[in-house]
Amino acid sequence: MPIREAASVDTITLKDVARAVGVSVMTVSNVVNGRLDRVSPATAARVERAVAELGYVPSAAARSLVGRRSRLVGLLLPGRPDGVSLLGSPHDVAVTGALEAALRGRDHHLMLRGVGSAADVRDSVRRWGLDGVVLMGFTDAALAGLDLPPTPAAVLVDAAGGSVDGAGAPTHARVGSDDRAGGRLAGAHLTGLGHRRLLLCGPVDAAGRVVAERLAGFREAAADAGLPADAVRVAHARTTYDEGVALGARLAADVRAGAVTAVFATADVLAAGVVRGLTDAGLQVPDDVSVLGYDDAELARQVTPRLSTVAQDTAGKGRLAAELLLGLMTGEDAAPRSATVPVALAARESTGPAPVGRAGG
């Protein structure tokens, strides 16, 4: 009789597998839970064949009770008003997708949760029995307010979060991109095209490390090109398309006056909005003004003109976050505590030479 006929019920249990193979339930449990040192290779092979043919799926709840682990990872993001997506940008979507895929490949499951206080974090960990957490989208000041406990293991995306090497935070790690290098690439690209009146836009008032580093690198590149400090202006804008559209409309007068010839936006979605706002005001990108983004999201290749941008490996960020977290969760002594993804310039159609007579001085 084929193994598949050994059980006629819809839900296959350990007992069904044991009965089909002719071994004890404990033997099947050892194989299913990876305790192969307690079972002979021949028996393990028979059990694995029966599991596959019967379609047995281990109960996550049962495995949690046996292994004292839930295999649940929480992706904690800043809370938003009801009805507003937690994943507010293409960057966040890309990182989350790669993080979920990497965790799923290691038999872990991702849960999204918006938090705004230390109590929210503690509640999430206790309520869902989280084995680890990834935090993304928080400034360092906001992270300090969350008062992260030493357990469970945590990975911080795009935030310093204090030291992760000392005894005070033995299960915390971080992953990010080289934001200062990205800012320098942006500045070198635009000044190399002859631009002397530059503007950086983004959440510059948010006290976040990411934007501060990009601005610092941008200013360094401007200084390397021999520009005075006042050649770089800044404008605060949240990282949304609509904010970019509104900012582009406001910048139109400055562009016509020659006060701004190039705009560096700290995210592609913001840059795309700036382009739209400028073109709606009757200006041409890049003939009248150049616009440069950051991230190299799919959006950068979908808009017209296609965005020049500073590319970072957002999917790589998600995969690295998963690897760091799993290493901390399993207690690997050699598990790294930080990782950085590289950046590179992707020059496309939205940047060009400074307009003749408006390069500034």
C-alpha positions as CSV (number, residue, x, y, z in Angstrom):
1,M,0.0,0.0,0.0
2,P,1.5,3.4,-0.9
3,I,2.4,5.7,2.0
4,R,-0.1,8.3,0.8
5,E,-3.0,5.9,1.7
6,A,-1.8,5.5,5.2
7,A,-4.0,8.5,6.3
8,S,-7.3,9.6,4.9
9,V,-7.8,12.7,7.1
10,D,-7.2,16.2,5.7
11,T,-4.8,17.1,8.5
12,I,-1.7,14.9,8.6
13,T,-0.2,14.5,12.1
14,L,3.0,13.1,13.6
15,K,1.1,9.9,14.4
16,D,0.1,9.5,10.8
17,V,3.7,9.7,9.7
18,A,4.9,7.4,12.4
19,R,2.2,4.8,11.5
20,A,3.1,5.0,7.8
21,V,6.8,4.4,8.5
22,G,6.4,2.0,11.4
23,V,8.4,4.0,13.9
24,S,7.6,5.9,17.1
25,V,6.1,9.4,17.2
26,M,9.3,10.6,19.0
27,T,11.4,9.3,16.1
28,V,9.4,11.4,13.7
29,S,9.5,14.4,16.0
30,N,13.3,14.1,16.1
31,V,13.6,14.1,12.3
32,V,11.1,17.0,11.8
33,N,12.8,19.2,14.4
34,G,16.3,18.5,13.0
35,R,17.5,16.3,15.9
36,L,19.1,13.9,13.4
37,D,21.9,12.8,15.8
38,R,19.2,10.7,17.6
39,V,18.0,8.8,14.5
40,S,19.9,6.5,12.1
41,P,20.4,8.0,8.6
42,A,18.3,5.2,7.0
43,T,15.4,5.8,9.4
44,A,15.6,9.6,8.9
45,A,15.5,9.1,5.1
46,R,12.3,7.0,5.4
47,V,10.7,9.6,7.7
48,E,11.6,12.4,5.4
49,R,10.1,10.5,2.4
50,A,6.9,9.9,4.3
51,V,6.7,13.6,5.4
52,A,7.0,14.7,1.7
53,E,4.5,12.1,0.3
54,L,1.9,12.6,3.0
55,G,2.2,16.4,2.9
56,Y,2.9,16.8,6.6
57,V,3.3,20.4,7.7
58,P,4.8,21.0,11.2
59,S,2.7,23.1,13.5
60,A,4.3,26.5,14.2
61,A,2.7,26.6,17.6
62,A,4.0,23.1,18.5
63,R,7.5,23.9,17.3
64,S,7.5,27.0,19.4
65,L,6.6,25.1,22.5
66,V,9.2,22.4,21.8
67,G,12.1,24.7,20.8
68,R,11.2,27.7,23.1
69,R,11.2,29.9,19.9
70,S,8.4,31.4,18.0
71,R,10.4,32.0,14.8
72,L,8.6,35.3,14.6
73,V,10.6,38.5,13.7
74,G,9.0,41.9,14.2
75,L,9.7,44.7,11.8
76,L,9.0,47.8,13.9
77,L,8.4,51.1,12.2
78,P,7.3,54.5,13.4
79,G,3.6,54.5,14.0
80,R,1.4,56.3,11.5
81,P,-2.2,57.5,11.6
82,D,-4.9,54.9,11.0
83,G,-5.3,54.2,7.4
84,V,-1.8,55.3,6.4
85,S,0.7,52.6,5.3
86,L,3.6,51.8,7.5
87,L,5.8,51.4,4.4
88,G,5.9,55.0,3.3
89,S,8.5,55.0,0.6
90,P,9.9,52.7,-2.2
91,H,13.1,52.3,-0.1
92,D,11.1,50.9,2.8
93,V,9.2,48.6,0.5
94,A,12.3,47.2,-1.1
95,V,14.1,46.6,2.2
96,T,11.0,44.9,3.7
97,G,10.5,42.6,0.7
98,A,14.1,41.4,0.8
99,L,14.0,41.0,4.6
100,E,10.9,38.9,4.5
101,A,12.2,36.7,1.7
102,A,15.5,36.1,3.5
103,L,13.8,35.2,6.8
104,R,11.2,33.0,5.0
105,G,14.1,31.1,3.4
106,R,15.3,30.3,6.9
107,D,11.9,29.3,8.2
108,H,11.2,32.5,10.1
109,H,8.2,34.8,9.7
110,L,7.9,38.6,9.6
111,M,5.3,40.7,11.3
112,L,5.0,44.5,10.8
113,R,4.1,46.7,13.7
114,G,4.0,50.5,14.1
115,V,5.4,51.6,17.5
116,G,5.9,55.0,19.1
117,S,7.0,54.3,22.6
118,A,9.1,51.9,24.8
119,A,5.8,50.4,26.0
120,D,4.8,49.6,22.4
121,V,8.0,47.8,21.9
122,R,7.7,45.8,25.1
123,D,4.1,45.0,24.2
124,S,5.0,43.8,20.7
125,V,7.7,41.5,22.0
126,R,5.6,40.0,24.8
127,R,2.3,39.7,22.9
128,W,3.8,38.0,19.9
129,G,6.7,36.2,21.5
130,L,9.1,37.8,19.1
131,D,12.5,36.1,18.7
132,G,14.0,39.2,17.2
133,V,13.2,42.7,15.9
134,V,14.3,44.9,13.1
135,L,13.8,48.7,13.5
136,M,13.6,50.9,10.5
137,G,12.7,54.6,9.9
138,F,13.6,55.9,13.3
139,T,16.0,58.8,14.1
140,D,18.6,58.2,16.8
141,A,16.6,60.4,19.2
142,A,13.4,58.3,18.6
143,L,15.4,55.1,19.1
144,A,16.7,56.4,22.4
145,G,13.1,57.0,23.5
146,L,12.2,53.4,22.7
147,D,14.6,52.2,25.3
148,L,15.4,48.9,23.6
149,P,16.0,46.0,26.0
150,P,19.1,43.8,25.6
151,T,16.8,41.0,24.4
152,P,15.4,40.0,22.0
153,A,18.1,40.5,19.4
154,A,17.6,43.7,17.4
155,V,19.0,45.1,14.1
156,L,18.7,48.8,13.4
157,V,18.4,49.9,9.8
158,D,19.8,53.3,8.9
159,A,20.4,54.4,12.5
160,A,23.4,54.4,14.8
161,G,21.5,53.5,17.9
162,G,24.5,54.0,20.1
163,S,27.4,51.5,20.4
164,V,26.7,47.9,19.4
165,D,30.1,46.6,20.4
166,G,30.0,47.1,24.1
167,A,28.5,45.0,26.9
168,G,25.6,47.3,27.1
169,A,24.0,46.1,23.9
170,P,25.1,42.5,23.4
171,T,22.3,41.6,21.0
172,H,22.0,44.7,18.9
173,A,23.4,45.3,15.4
174,R,23.0,47.8,12.6
175,V,23.0,47.9,8.8
176,G,23.0,50.9,6.5
177,S,24.6,52.5,3.5
178,D,27.6,54.8,3.2
179,D,25.5,58.0,3.3
180,R,28.4,60.4,3.5
181,A,30.0,58.8,0.4
182,G,26.6,59.0,-1.3
183,G,26.4,62.8,-0.6
184,R,29.9,63.2,-1.9
185,L,29.0,61.4,-5.1
186,A,26.0,63.7,-5.6
187,G,28.0,66.8,-5.0
188,A,30.9,65.7,-7.3
189,H,28.5,64.8,-10.1
190,L,26.7,68.2,-10.0
191,T,29.8,70.3,-9.6
192,G,31.4,68.3,-12.3
193,L,28.6,69.4,-14.6
194,G,29.4,73.1,-13.8
195,H,26.7,73.7,-11.2
196,R,27.6,76.3,-8.6
197,R,24.2,77.0,-7.0
198,L,23.1,73.9,-5.2
199,L,20.2,72.9,-3.1
200,L,19.7,69.8,-1.0
201,C,16.1,68.9,0.0
202,G,14.9,66.3,2.4
203,P,13.9,65.8,6.1
204,V,16.8,68.0,7.3
205,D,14.9,69.0,10.4
206,A,14.4,65.5,11.6
207,A,17.7,65.1,13.4
208,G,18.4,61.9,11.6
209,R,21.9,60.5,10.9
210,V,21.1,59.5,7.4
211,V,20.2,62.9,6.0
212,A,22.9,64.6,8.1
213,E,25.6,62.4,6.6
214,R,24.3,62.9,3.1
215,L,24.3,66.7,3.6
216,A,27.8,66.6,5.1
217,G,29.2,64.6,2.1
218,F,27.4,67.0,-0.3
219,R,29.0,70.0,1.3
220,E,32.4,68.3,1.3
221,A,32.2,67.8,-2.4
222,A,31.2,71.4,-3.0
223,A,34.1,72.5,-0.9
224,D,36.4,70.2,-2.9
225,A,35.2,71.9,-6.1
226,G,36.2,75.3,-4.6
227,L,32.7,76.5,-3.8
228,P,32.0,78.8,-0.8
229,A,29.9,77.4,2.1
230,D,26.8,79.4,1.0
231,A,26.8,77.7,-2.4
232,V,24.8,74.8,-0.8
233,R,21.3,75.7,0.4
234,V,19.0,73.3,2.2
235,A,15.2,73.0,2.2
236,H,13.2,70.8,4.5
237,A,10.7,68.4,2.9
238,R,9.2,65.1,4.0
239,T,10.0,62.1,1.9
240,T,6.8,62.1,-0.2
241,Y,6.0,62.8,-3.9
242,D,3.5,65.5,-2.9
243,E,6.0,67.3,-0.8
244,G,8.4,67.3,-3.8
245,V,5.7,68.7,-6.1
246,A,5.0,71.5,-3.7
247,L,8.7,72.2,-3.3
248,G,9.4,72.2,-7.0
249,A,6.6,74.8,-7.5
250,R,8.2,77.0,-4.9
251,L,11.7,76.6,-6.4
252,A,10.6,77.8,-9.8
253,A,11.3,81.4,-9.1
254,D,14.7,80.7,-7.7
255,V,15.6,78.7,-10.7
256,R,14.5,81.5,-13.1
257,A,16.6,83.9,-11.0
258,G,19.7,81.7,-11.3
259,A,19.8,81.2,-7.5
260,V,19.4,77.4,-7.9
261,T,20.7,75.4,-10.9
262,A,20.7,71.9,-9.4
263,V,18.6,70.1,-6.7
264,F,19.8,67.0,-4.8
265,A,16.8,65.2,-3.1
266,T,17.5,62.7,-0.4
267,A,15.1,60.1,-1.9
268,D,14.0,59.3,-5.5
269,V,10.3,59.7,-4.6
270,L,11.0,63.2,-3.4
271,A,13.1,64.0,-6.5
272,A,10.3,62.8,-8.8
273,G,7.9,65.2,-7.1
274,V,10.4,68.0,-7.5
275,V,10.7,67.3,-11.2
276,R,6.9,67.4,-11.6
277,G,6.6,70.6,-9.6
278,L,9.2,72.3,-11.7
279,T,7.8,71.1,-15.0
280,D,4.3,72.2,-14.0
281,A,5.8,75.6,-13.5
282,G,7.0,75.7,-17.1
283,L,10.7,74.7,-16.5
284,Q,12.6,72.0,-18.3
285,V,14.6,69.3,-16.5
286,P,17.6,69.2,-17.0
287,D,17.9,72.2,-19.4
288,D,16.8,74.8,-16.9
289,V,17.7,72.9,-13.7
290,S,19.1,69.5,-12.8
291,V,17.5,67.2,-10.3
292,L,19.3,64.2,-8.6
293,G,17.7,61.6,-6.4
294,Y,18.9,58.9,-4.0
295,D,18.2,55.2,-3.7
296,D,17.8,54.1,-7.4
297,A,14.3,52.8,-6.7
298,E,12.3,51.4,-9.7
299,L,10.6,54.8,-9.8
300,A,13.8,56.4,-11.0
301,R,13.6,54.5,-14.2
302,Q,9.9,54.9,-14.7
303,V,9.5,58.7,-14.6
304,T,10.3,61.2,-17.4
305,P,13.0,62.2,-17.5
306,R,14.6,59.2,-16.0
307,L,16.2,60.2,-12.7
308,S,19.9,60.4,-12.2
309,T,20.4,59.1,-8.6
310,V,22.8,57.8,-6.0
311,A,22.1,54.1,-6.0
312,Q,22.2,52.0,-2.9
313,D,21.5,48.3,-2.6
314,T,18.2,48.5,-0.8
315,A,17.5,44.8,-1.3
316,G,21.0,44.1,0.1
317,K,20.1,46.0,3.2
318,G,17.1,43.7,3.8
319,R,19.2,40.6,3.3
320,L,22.0,41.8,5.5
321,A,19.5,42.8,8.2
322,A,18.2,39.2,8.2
323,E,21.7,37.7,8.3
324,L,22.8,39.9,11.1
325,L,19.6,39.2,13.1
326,L,19.7,35.4,12.6
327,G,23.4,35.4,13.6
328,L,22.5,37.2,16.9
329,M,19.5,35.0,17.6
330,T,21.5,31.8,17.3
331,G,24.2,33.2,19.5
332,E,27.0,32.9,17.0
333,D,30.1,34.4,18.6
334,A,31.5,35.5,15.3
335,A,28.2,37.2,14.2
336,P,29.0,40.7,12.8
337,R,27.5,43.6,14.6
338,S,27.3,46.0,11.6
339,A,27.2,46.0,7.8
340,T,27.3,48.7,5.2
341,V,26.0,48.5,1.6
342,P,28.0,50.4,-1.1
343,V,26.7,53.4,-3.1
344,A,27.3,54.3,-6.7
345,L,26.2,57.1,-9.1
346,A,23.6,56.3,-11.7
347,A,23.7,59.2,-14.2
348,R,20.6,59.3,-16.4
349,E,18.5,62.1,-18.0
350,S,17.5,64.4,-15.1
351,T,21.0,66.0,-14.7
352,G,23.0,68.0,-17.3
353,P,25.4,70.9,-17.6
354,A,24.6,74.1,-15.7
355,P,22.6,76.5,-17.8
356,V,24.8,79.0,-19.6
357,G,25.0,82.3,-17.7
358,R,23.3,80.7,-14.6
359,A,26.1,78.6,-13.2
360,G,26.7,81.1,-10.5
361,G,30.0,82.1,-9.0
